[in-house]
Amino acid sequence: MRALRGLAHLRPPPPTAPGRRPDGFALLAPELAHVRASLLGLLGSAHPGLAHVARFAGAAQQLRSVLVLLCAHATNGRGAQWPNKHAAPAAPDHDIPLTRPGVLHNSHPSMPTHPASFTGVFHLRIPRLHTDPPPAPAPPGPPRLLPTQLRLAQIVEMVHIASVLHDGVHEQHENKHSILAGDFLLGRASAALARLGEPQVVELIASVISNQAEGEMLRHLSMLRDPWDMYLRRSYLKTASLMAKGACASVALGGCSDHWQDAAYTYGRNLGIAYQLVQDTLEHPLGITGPVLFAAEEHPDLHPLIRRNLAGEGDIQKARHYVARSQGVDRTRALAATYADKAREALRLLPESEYREALDVLAESALAT
């Protein structure tokens, strides 16, 4: 945690030039660099087959980290519980690598494993008692990030990358390897999450993992029910849930009230759905997406294909054909703009700051992807 505390007290970034709106990635450049670098150490594994997971994480876009850290900056120091959160002593094991000796080999980290140790009764060694040093005084100037919020940024990236690995598989060998790598990441994220010591945050992020599994199951169900409802629900479960609950958890870690937590959740939820809608306009449809559903309103021949979830022979090619000859992409982007506007509207509940403005810019940039 000492490394995270050191980063939490970095000097603020230079102010944005007059007339220019703040860019979240630029504002958070030092924090994002640290999050990326320390994440690679957090993912260290004794298994050489998992080395590519760390490289994959290093190349991640960090959109979710930006969302978490901007929400933290926008609300830190404003909540009634901030003094308690800031003065809380650091948990001693936050910066200890998640791979400790023996953990991945089903043995106790502090228990000897040499053959002679099994010849008699194992005697527990009582550790020396020690006291933690008092917390460092708050630095002058505006409130900075908490170490737990920086760790949360890493956790949401791990959960996101695990989801990408689970989704982006094709061949059988890649399928097995990617699933194992994704599971490995979720295990790392769970260990780091437990160390935060915040039950509310643990529950929020743990529910994201369940949401993503639910969303994947919806992908394979028939669309006999309202296809728009299922599509938007899946977009929330697979994409927006992590953004919404990550933003909410970040504000909660800063000791802010439910009012601001709800605002952060609403912003993240609408931003996440807008982001997914735009992503679905950039790729050829492999399933039921916004462009396909809008195209069906112009080409009714698509409805039988949608009801069987584009599972018939040639269905995907036909869907692409109809989408290309419709206003489906433009109408999907217009719907994404509606969600982005709702996200920006939620920001009015947060106190004015350069970081709130950067969140507004982030919602705009989601449409320009």
Salt bridges, closest charged atoms under 4 A:
GLU31 OE2 - HIS73 NE2 3.20
GLU31 OE2 - ARG144 NH2 3.70
ASP93 OD2 - ARG100 NH2 3.93
ASP95 OD1 - ARG151 NH2 3.29
ASP132 OD1 - HIS130 NE2 3.95
ASP167 OD1 - LYS238 NZ 2.92
ASP183 OD1 - HIS166 NE2 3.11
GLU198 OE2 - LYS85 NZ 2.81
GLU216 OE1 - ARG219 NE 3.24
GLU216 OE2 - HIS220 NE2 3.17
GLU216 OE1 - LYS238 NZ 3.04
ASP229 OD2 - ARG233 NH2 2.92
GLU297 OE1 - ARG331 NH2 2.84
ASP315 OD2 - ARG308 NE 2.65
ASP341 OD1 - ARG344 NH1 3.83
GLU345 OE1 - LYS342 NZ 3.88
GLU357 OE2 - ARG21 NE 2.75
ASP360 OD2 - ARG21 NH2 2.52
ASP360 OD1 - ARG344 NE 3.01
GLU364 OE2 - ARG21 NH1 2.92
GLU364 OE2 - ARG344 NH2 3.17
